[in-house]
Amino acid sequence: MTNRTRSETSPSLSRRDVLLAGSGAVATGLAGCLGGATNRADPGGSGDGPVVVASFFSFFDFARKIADGTPVEVRNLIPTGLHGHGWEPNASITRDIIEADAFVHVGPDFQPWADRAIQTLKDDNVDTQLVNVREGVELVDLAASLDPEEEGVGDGRGKDPHFWLDPDRAKQSVDNITEGLVELAPEHESTFRENASTYKSEVLEQIDRDYQSIFDAADRDVVQLAAHNAFQYVGARYGVQMRPLVVNLAASGDVKPSDITEAKRVIDENDIEYIGAGVFETRKPAEQLVAETAVEGYYPVTPYAGVREDWVENNWGYEEIAYQINMPTFEVVLGNRPPEEAGYDGWNEEWRNFQ
């Protein structure tokens, strides 16, 4: 494992330096409280406690951190290997929600299947508690680069839903989940609130600082992504232009010739050598840009919307994915570090032009 630190910009080891020291043993050790490798939280009790199901990986991960040390069991409804936005499940998922004690969701207009399930709960007077993680979050307007037919979410459906990519905004969703768990299991209120406070201060705020350091150190303020339009909140938070190739809000949709042409222009004008590509999206657009432009390779980015099997095995959550996947890629695509010096030992070999 590499022991490289960011000593040139910081005199002490940050949380990012520690996590980037290794992808396996370190991630597993730090994530020991995250539960088993089946995307379920360790209930910490007899297994007879309340069951909470979540419609999206990021908020499943937040909920299991908040519930750690209580009998509350948290389950992720999104199957391993799938992207949580654009997936359409079968009817068994609605049954899982009906049978659960609480349903953590991302608010209306984001996941149509979740909206339908919520309507079923209301129509049938099912008492599954609903926890809207988006409640009270200030959303930004849809990016100008989006497909004009996209409707977004929020009042007038003109807002970008991907707020959790901003660690500061993500703290509000942690608060919303906490209040939901307190309502569900008030006898464990002190544990929920302590866990939430620790997660916000020791994880989300540190991620925010480390992201800021990456973007502050960059000479370029443009990132080209062969991925869907999910990263506007990163740009808004840290003052960088995120240029997605796929202009849909969900990880779907065709790439038009005009999108490729625009990406080529951005790459040429900004002397871009490396681009980011969505982990759970087709790699064909990235491969095309490598073949047809000066781009030398692509590396992974993800909006924390799904997990791979090896991530589950290593108990990776929002925190580990930030440090092991997104941050090394941003450093490479911004030119802060050569690929050989980014991430954990072997990161470049594992992720360069990944399939």
C-alpha positions as CSV (number, residue, x, y, z in Angstrom):
1,M,0.0,0.0,0.0
2,T,1.2,3.5,-0.7
3,N,1.9,5.8,2.2
4,R,1.7,9.0,0.1
5,T,0.2,12.0,1.8
6,R,-0.7,15.5,0.7
7,S,2.2,17.0,2.7
8,E,2.8,19.6,0.0
9,T,-0.5,21.2,0.9
10,S,-1.1,20.1,4.4
11,P,1.3,19.6,7.3
12,S,-0.8,16.7,8.9
13,L,-2.6,13.6,7.7
14,S,-6.2,14.3,6.8
15,R,-9.0,11.7,6.9
16,R,-8.6,11.5,3.1
17,D,-4.9,10.7,3.4
18,V,-5.7,7.8,5.8
19,L,-8.5,6.4,3.7
20,L,-6.4,6.6,0.5
21,A,-3.7,4.6,2.2
22,G,-5.5,1.4,1.1
23,S,-8.6,0.2,-0.6
24,G,-9.1,-3.0,1.2
25,A,-7.8,-3.4,4.7
26,V,-8.1,0.3,5.6
27,A,-11.6,0.6,4.1
28,T,-12.7,-2.6,5.9
29,G,-11.2,-1.4,9.2
30,L,-12.7,2.0,9.1
31,A,-16.1,0.7,8.0
32,G,-16.3,-2.1,10.6
33,C,-19.5,-0.5,12.0
34,L,-21.2,-0.5,8.7
35,G,-22.7,-3.9,8.9
36,G,-22.5,-7.0,6.8
37,A,-21.6,-7.4,3.1
38,T,-25.3,-7.7,2.1
39,N,-26.0,-4.0,2.2
40,R,-27.7,-4.3,5.6
41,A,-26.7,-2.5,8.7
42,D,-25.6,-4.6,11.7
43,P,-28.7,-4.3,13.9
44,G,-26.6,-4.5,17.0
45,G,-29.4,-6.5,18.8
46,S,-31.7,-9.5,18.5
47,G,-32.8,-8.8,14.9
48,D,-36.3,-8.2,16.1
49,G,-36.1,-4.4,15.9
50,P,-37.8,-2.0,13.4
51,V,-36.9,-2.5,9.7
52,V,-36.1,0.6,7.6
53,V,-35.8,0.3,3.8
54,A,-34.1,2.9,1.6
55,S,-34.7,3.7,-2.1
56,F,-31.2,5.0,-2.7
57,F,-27.7,3.9,-1.7
58,S,-26.4,7.2,-0.2
59,F,-29.3,7.5,2.2
60,F,-29.3,3.8,3.1
61,D,-25.6,4.4,4.1
62,F,-26.5,7.5,6.1
63,A,-29.3,5.7,7.8
64,R,-27.2,2.7,8.8
65,K,-24.6,5.0,10.3
66,I,-27.2,6.8,12.3
67,A,-28.8,3.5,13.5
68,D,-25.5,1.9,14.5
69,G,-25.7,0.5,17.9
70,T,-29.5,0.2,18.0
71,P,-31.9,-2.7,17.1
72,V,-33.0,-0.8,14.0
73,E,-32.2,-2.7,10.8
74,V,-31.6,-0.7,7.6
75,R,-31.9,-2.3,4.2
76,N,-30.9,-1.0,0.7
77,L,-33.6,-1.7,-1.9
78,I,-31.3,-1.1,-4.9
79,P,-29.6,-4.3,-6.0
80,T,-25.8,-4.4,-6.1
81,G,-24.4,-3.3,-9.4
82,L,-27.3,-1.1,-10.4
83,H,-27.7,2.7,-10.5
84,G,-30.4,4.0,-8.2
85,H,-31.8,6.6,-10.6
86,G,-33.5,5.2,-13.6
87,W,-34.0,1.6,-12.2
88,E,-37.5,0.2,-12.4
89,P,-38.0,-2.7,-9.9
90,N,-40.7,-5.4,-9.9
91,A,-43.7,-5.5,-7.6
92,S,-41.7,-7.3,-4.8
93,I,-40.0,-4.0,-3.9
94,T,-43.4,-2.5,-3.1
95,R,-44.1,-5.5,-0.9
96,D,-40.8,-4.9,0.9
97,I,-41.8,-1.3,1.5
98,I,-45.3,-2.3,2.8
99,E,-43.7,-4.8,5.2
100,A,-41.1,-2.3,6.5
101,D,-41.6,0.0,9.4
102,A,-40.2,3.0,7.6
103,F,-39.3,4.0,4.0
104,V,-36.4,6.4,3.4
105,H,-36.9,8.1,0.0
106,V,-35.5,11.0,-2.0
107,G,-38.7,13.0,-2.4
108,P,-41.2,13.2,-5.2
109,D,-40.4,13.2,-9.0
110,F,-37.0,11.5,-8.6
111,Q,-37.7,7.8,-8.6
112,P,-41.1,7.1,-10.2
113,W,-41.3,3.6,-8.7
114,A,-40.8,5.1,-5.2
115,D,-43.6,7.7,-5.9
116,R,-45.9,4.8,-7.0
117,A,-45.1,2.8,-3.9
118,I,-45.8,5.8,-1.6
119,Q,-49.1,6.3,-3.4
120,T,-50.0,2.6,-2.8
121,L,-49.2,3.1,0.9
122,K,-51.5,6.0,1.1
123,D,-54.3,4.4,-0.9
124,D,-54.2,1.3,1.3
125,N,-53.7,3.2,4.6
126,V,-50.5,1.3,5.2
127,D,-48.7,2.7,8.3
128,T,-45.2,2.5,6.9
129,Q,-43.5,5.7,8.1
130,L,-42.2,7.9,5.3
131,V,-38.9,9.7,5.6
132,N,-38.2,12.3,2.9
133,V,-34.5,13.0,2.9
134,R,-34.9,16.1,0.6
135,E,-37.1,17.9,3.1
136,G,-35.7,21.4,3.7
137,V,-32.8,21.1,1.3
138,E,-32.1,24.1,-0.9
139,L,-31.9,22.9,-4.4
140,V,-30.2,24.6,-7.4
141,D,-31.8,25.2,-10.7
142,L,-31.3,22.7,-13.5
143,A,-28.1,23.2,-15.4
144,A,-28.3,24.9,-18.8
145,S,-26.5,21.9,-20.2
146,L,-29.4,19.6,-19.4
147,D,-31.7,18.1,-22.0
148,P,-34.5,20.8,-22.4
149,E,-37.1,18.1,-21.9
150,E,-35.9,17.2,-18.5
151,E,-38.3,18.4,-15.7
152,G,-36.2,18.0,-12.6
153,V,-37.8,18.0,-9.1
154,G,-39.2,20.6,-6.7
155,D,-41.7,23.4,-7.2
156,G,-42.3,23.7,-10.9
157,R,-39.9,20.7,-11.3
158,G,-37.1,23.0,-12.3
159,K,-34.5,21.9,-9.7
160,D,-31.6,19.5,-9.9
161,P,-32.2,16.6,-7.5
162,H,-28.6,15.5,-6.9
163,F,-28.0,17.6,-3.8
164,W,-26.2,14.8,-1.8
165,L,-23.1,15.3,-3.9
166,D,-22.6,18.5,-1.9
167,P,-21.5,17.2,1.5
168,D,-22.8,20.4,3.2
169,R,-26.3,19.9,1.7
170,A,-26.1,16.2,2.6
171,K,-26.1,17.1,6.3
172,Q,-29.7,18.2,6.0
173,S,-30.6,14.7,4.8
174,V,-28.8,13.2,7.8
175,D,-30.9,15.4,10.0
176,N,-34.1,14.3,8.2
177,I,-33.2,10.6,8.6
178,T,-32.4,11.2,12.2
179,E,-35.8,12.8,12.9
180,G,-37.5,9.9,11.2
181,L,-35.6,7.3,13.2
182,V,-36.3,9.2,16.4
183,E,-40.0,9.0,15.6
184,L,-39.7,5.3,14.8
185,A,-37.8,4.3,17.8
186,P,-37.8,7.1,20.4
187,E,-36.2,5.0,23.1
188,H,-32.9,5.2,21.1
189,E,-33.1,9.0,20.4
190,S,-29.8,9.8,22.2
191,T,-27.9,7.2,20.1
192,F,-29.4,8.4,16.8
193,R,-28.6,12.0,17.6
194,E,-25.0,11.3,18.8
195,N,-24.3,9.1,15.7
196,A,-25.7,11.8,13.4
197,S,-23.7,14.6,15.0
198,T,-20.5,12.5,14.8
199,Y,-21.1,11.6,11.1
200,K,-21.8,15.2,10.1
201,S,-18.8,16.7,11.9
202,E,-16.2,13.9,11.4
203,V,-17.2,12.6,8.0
204,L,-19.2,15.0,5.9
205,E,-17.4,18.2,7.0
206,Q,-14.0,16.5,6.4
207,I,-15.1,15.3,3.0
208,D,-16.1,18.9,2.3
209,R,-12.7,20.2,3.4
210,D,-10.8,17.6,1.4
211,Y,-12.8,18.2,-1.8
212,Q,-12.2,22.0,-1.4
213,S,-8.4,21.3,-1.1
214,I,-8.5,19.4,-4.4
215,F,-10.3,22.0,-6.3
216,D,-8.3,24.9,-4.7
217,A,-5.1,23.2,-5.8
218,A,-6.1,22.9,-9.4
219,D,-4.9,25.2,-12.2
220,R,-8.0,24.2,-14.3
221,D,-11.6,24.8,-13.4
222,V,-13.1,22.5,-16.0
223,V,-13.9,18.8,-15.6
224,Q,-15.1,16.8,-18.6
225,L,-17.2,13.8,-17.7
226,A,-18.4,11.0,-19.9
227,A,-21.2,10.5,-17.4
228,H,-24.8,11.8,-16.9
229,N,-25.6,15.2,-15.5
230,A,-25.4,14.4,-11.8
231,F,-22.4,16.5,-10.7
232,Q,-23.7,20.1,-10.8
233,Y,-23.6,20.4,-7.0
234,V,-19.9,19.6,-7.0
235,G,-19.4,22.5,-9.4
236,A,-21.7,24.8,-7.4
237,R,-20.0,24.0,-4.1
238,Y,-16.4,24.2,-5.2
239,G,-16.4,26.7,-8.1
240,V,-15.6,24.3,-11.0
241,Q,-17.3,23.6,-14.3
242,M,-18.6,20.1,-14.5
243,R,-19.2,19.2,-18.2
244,P,-21.3,16.1,-18.5
245,L,-21.5,14.2,-21.8
246,V,-24.8,12.7,-21.1
247,V,-27.3,15.5,-20.7
248,N,-30.0,13.5,-18.9
249,L,-30.6,13.7,-15.2
250,A,-30.8,9.9,-15.0
251,A,-28.0,7.6,-16.0
252,S,-29.7,6.8,-19.3
253,G,-30.2,8.4,-22.7
254,D,-28.3,8.5,-26.0
255,V,-25.3,10.7,-26.6
256,K,-25.9,12.9,-29.6
257,P,-23.2,13.8,-32.2
258,S,-23.5,17.4,-31.0
259,D,-22.7,16.3,-27.4
260,I,-19.5,14.6,-28.7
261,T,-18.6,17.7,-30.7
262,E,-19.0,19.9,-27.7
263,A,-16.9,17.6,-25.5
264,K,-14.2,17.6,-28.1
265,R,-14.2,21.4,-28.0
266,V,-13.9,21.5,-24.2
267,I,-11.1,18.9,-24.3
268,D,-9.2,20.8,-26.9
269,E,-9.6,24.3,-25.4
270,N,-8.6,23.1,-21.9
271,D,-5.8,20.7,-22.8
272,I,-7.6,17.9,-21.0
273,E,-5.7,14.7,-20.8
274,Y,-8.0,12.6,-18.7
275,I,-11.8,12.5,-18.2
276,G,-14.2,10.9,-15.7
277,A,-16.6,8.1,-16.7
278,G,-19.6,6.9,-14.8
279,V,-19.1,3.6,-13.0
280,F,-22.6,2.3,-13.6
281,E,-23.0,3.8,-17.1
282,T,-21.9,2.7,-20.6
283,R,-18.3,3.4,-21.3
284,K,-18.8,3.8,-25.1
285,P,-18.8,7.6,-25.0
286,A,-15.6,7.6,-23.0
287,E,-14.0,5.2,-25.3
288,Q,-15.0,7.3,-28.3
289,L,-13.4,10.4,-26.8
290,V,-10.2,8.5,-26.0
291,A,-10.1,7.3,-29.6
292,E,-11.0,10.6,-31.3
293,T,-9.4,13.2,-29.1
294,A,-6.1,13.9,-27.2
295,V,-7.6,12.3,-24.1
296,E,-5.3,9.6,-22.9
297,G,-7.7,7.7,-20.6
298,Y,-10.8,7.8,-18.4
299,Y,-11.2,7.2,-14.7
300,P,-14.3,6.5,-12.5
301,V,-16.8,8.9,-11.0
302,T,-20.1,8.0,-9.3
303,P,-22.9,10.0,-7.7
304,Y,-23.0,7.5,-4.9
305,A,-26.1,6.0,-6.5
306,G,-25.1,2.3,-6.4
307,V,-22.4,-0.1,-5.4
308,R,-20.3,-2.8,-7.0
309,E,-19.9,-6.3,-5.4
310,D,-16.3,-5.6,-4.2
311,W,-17.5,-2.3,-2.6
312,V,-20.1,-4.2,-0.7
313,E,-17.5,-6.8,0.4
314,N,-15.3,-4.0,1.7
315,N,-18.2,-2.3,3.4
316,W,-17.7,0.9,1.4
317,G,-20.2,3.7,2.0
318,Y,-20.5,7.3,0.9
319,E,-17.3,8.1,2.7
320,E,-15.1,5.4,1.3
321,I,-16.5,5.9,-2.3
322,A,-15.7,9.6,-2.0
323,Y,-12.1,8.9,-1.0
324,Q,-11.4,5.8,-3.1
325,I,-13.2,6.7,-6.3
326,N,-14.3,10.3,-6.8
327,M,-11.4,12.2,-5.2
328,P,-8.6,10.4,-6.9
329,T,-10.3,10.8,-10.3
330,F,-10.9,14.6,-9.7
331,E,-7.2,15.0,-8.8
332,V,-6.2,13.2,-12.1
333,V,-8.7,14.9,-14.4
334,L,-7.8,18.3,-12.9
335,G,-4.1,17.7,-13.4
336,N,-3.2,17.8,-9.7
337,R,-1.6,14.4,-9.7
338,P,-0.4,11.9,-12.4
339,P,-2.6,8.8,-12.4
340,E,0.3,6.7,-11.0
341,E,0.2,8.8,-7.8
342,A,-3.5,9.0,-7.3
343,G,-5.6,6.8,-5.0
344,Y,-4.5,3.6,-3.3
345,D,-1.7,1.4,-4.4
346,G,-2.9,-0.2,-7.7
347,W,-5.7,2.3,-8.2
348,N,-4.4,3.4,-11.6
349,E,-4.0,-0.1,-12.9
350,E,-7.5,-1.0,-11.6
351,W,-9.4,2.0,-12.9
352,R,-7.7,3.3,-16.0
353,N,-10.1,2.8,-18.9
354,F,-12.1,0.4,-16.7
355,Q,-14.8,-1.9,-18.2
